Amino acid sequence: MARIFQIPLNEHPEILLNKAQQMALANQVHFIADQVEGHFSGKGLEGTYRFEKEMIVVNVAKKPPFVTWNMVERMLHRFFA
């Protein structure tokens, strides 16, 4: 079951993407990105994102069964913060 999260932008998309790419490398997460949209996968988590106005809209298509949706949301906020 997929779930969509909306995360407010705190910085310019380019800065956020640079931080997210560094975090992805450090955590062995596959992250393909640009300033419009992208996708990620790793550690049992798969999804896409897109920038919309002052938000990042993240669609998580797959997660490990032992990880709660609240945990996923917290991870996404750290990843895209």
Secondary structure, DSSP 8 states (H G I E B T S, - for coil): --EEEEEE--S-HHHHHHHHHHHHHHTT-EEEE-SSEEEEEETTEEEEEEEETTEEEEEEEE--TTS-HHHHHHHHHHHT-
